[in-house]
Each structure stands twice: as C-alpha cells, then as structure tokens.
Amino acid sequence: MINKQKIGVLQVCVGGPCYGGVEKFLLEYYSYFDKSIFTWDFLFCNRNALKAKAKDDIFKGSLFYELNIIDNDMSKNTAVDFIRLFRTLRKLMDEHPYDIVHVNTGSIIIQTICALAFRKYKKIIKISHSHSSPLRSSYIKEKIFDICRIIIVNSYDYLLSCSSDAGRRLYGNNCIKQNNYRVIKNAINADRFLYSEAIRREIRKKNRIEDHIIYSFVGRLDNNKNPFYLIDVFSGLVQRNEKARLWIIGDGELRQEVESYIKRRQLSDYIWMLGNREDVAQLLQAADALIFPSKHEGLSLVIIEAQAAGLPVFAADSISREHDITGLISFIPLDKGSKKWADIISNKQLPIKRESTKEQIDAKGYNIVQASKSLQELYLEAIH
C-alpha cells in the first residue's frame, strides 16, 4: 500500500533484462531524494531492470511492478500488447491512487499509451520524460508520430527531457518553448569519478597492463550501441598498436553474438568482456579513452562519467553536442567508416595528462545533489 503520509510517485519505465541508462538515472536521483517526503514505486512494461538493485537500502519500502507485456524491440509488439498495457495501467491506477506518475522513455508509442491510460485521473500529476532521441522513421510512421505528439503534449502536466534533442524528438520543435517543459540533466556524483593516479596504477598493475593502451566501452549490448562497429574500429586500432586492448563493460541481448564476432575477428586476446560491473568508476581511472559509436542517445550518463574521470571520448556525431561539457569529446561521423575512426583515434597521443573536471561538470548543472533537488522542487511545485 502507498504511504499516504508521503507523496507517492510511480516511475514508469520500459525495462528489460539488463540494467540500463534510465534505471541508472532513477537510482542516482532517488539516492538523493528526501524520503521523509517522497516514496517511489517502479513499474516496468517489460522486465524489472532494477531487480539486481531492488534490495539496496534506498529502495526500502518501494514496490516493483513487472508487467512483461512490452518487448524492448518495439517492432515485435502488436496492437494486442498495447491494449493489454493500457488496461493494466488503468487497473493499477484504479487500485493505487498515486500523487505523481512519471513516465520515463523516449518511445513515442509507450508515452502515448500512458498518456491515454492516465488521462482520466484528473488528480494525478502526469509527467512525461524523454530519455532518448531515436532516429527518424518512415514518412508514414512520422505522420502517425505527429498525432501521438499532440496527444502527449496535451495529456501530460510536465514535459521533461535529458537534452533539448530528446525533447524535440518526443514533443516536437515548438513544444520545448512551453512553460511546462524542462531539461532534467543526467547528473552524477562527480566525486566518485575524480581521477586517481593511485587507483589507476593499482588496477593496471593487478591486470598486468601497465604498458598497454586501454580503450573502453560502457553500455548495454544492443543494436543502438553499435557493438559490432565498435569491434571493427578496435580491430583497426590493434593493427596499428599491438599493445591496444578493449574493455567492453556491460551486458545485453547481443552478448553472445558479440562474443562470436570477436572470435571471428580473432580478437579474443585483445578484447575483454567484463559484463555488468559495480566498479565502473575505478575502471575508468585505469582506462585511456572511451569509444562510443552509439547510433543515437538522449544524454548518455556514461559519457558524463568518462569526462568526470578526465578521459578523452570518441563518440558518434549522431549524438547531441550537449554531451561535450569539458572539451574532451571528439565527434566522428559513423558514415566515415571504422577505418577512418581508427585513424582519428590512433592519432590521439595516449595516455593524456588527466586533470579534474569537477568544476566544469558542476557549472553545467550535472551535480547530482543540486539536480535531484531541482526535480524534488518540481514535484512539490506540481503537487501544490
């Protein structure tokens, strides 16, 4: 049951088998929320992506709803799935009268279904939050999406996004000028990522990589993150320098295919599949660069974390320039090809001298303490 002495918030996510960026965002923000005022519950249209974290102290008292209705690959969902989701959301709202419903996804379809499902509950504050900026679809789909955008904009009390690009993609070019639109930064605890020469030496010595160049990738292994392109890029790097190594940190539905591809490219001795890790902040100290050829992003937490650690980042130019908050990012077009990527990256003299970037991160609004306070104030404003 919801504790009615507190403000009850339902965080709605697509979810899935792996802990991802949206879940990380929620974990970071809720860690700094005043739990004497707020309680958060979590609903996943797919699987509970926070399952591994559910027993953490910060989630004490939180409920987790795992619907297993929607597939992460939206093309696999049918009208029957969407109708089931609509009805399930309605039933849940009838039984649990939350004060705030916060829908966390860049999916126009899921946002529309949630908008229609929650529309009749006049007393509930409804918040849409775009966490990604998907690539444009076919002409017909975009026309359908235009209708969906009208429904979304007219149904939610607040329109949030992690970047202006993500906002324009979900709400349309004009809607980001509305008074109820806000950018909520994918903020971090920069202190956890501040560069430490001692940690770097310890990890590199332990793994016997003192004289190697360590490239890193952190993220979910799915098509959007472009893992096969990443491996092709690294293949070019190791051809130029046999001391190059690649750490792939993360997991996902493509893991087995990625491992098979690494074997086919005869790179098993050079690429380390590290899986999901709790020590990403420490691993970034030991790395020399982050390679991030993602096809699209809203605002990647990983790129912010890498900059907090003082790492140079090589990212696809398809992602927002809002990611560059320290000057450490090089944007490279994906259509240049993996060989050109390898040329550009190998021309960077590594390792670079690492310096603190905390002041820049704080100045740009990525301090999690202040950012979570701002979201908390928005909730209170909405309620009152």
Buried (B, 14 or more C-beta within 10 A) or exposed (E): EBEEEBBBBBBBBBBBBBBBBBBBBBBBBBBBBEBEEBBBBBBBBBBBBBBEBEEEEBBEEBBBBBBEBBBBEBEEBEEEBBEBBBEBBBEBBEEBEBBBBBBBBBBBBBBBBBBBBBBEBEEBBBBBBBBBBBEEEEEEEEEBBEEBBEBBBEBBEBBBBBBBBBBBBBBBEEBBEEEBBBBBBBBBBBEBBBBBEEBBEBBBEEBEBEEBBBBBBBBBBBEBBBBBBBBBBBBBBBEEEEEBBBBBBBBBBBBEEBBEBBEEBEBEEBBBBBEBBEEBBBBBBBBBBBBBBBBBBBBBBBBBBBBBBBBBBBBBEBBBEBBBBBEBBBBBEBEEBBEBBBBBBBEEEBBEEBEEBBEBBBEBBBBBEEBBBBBBEBBEEBEE
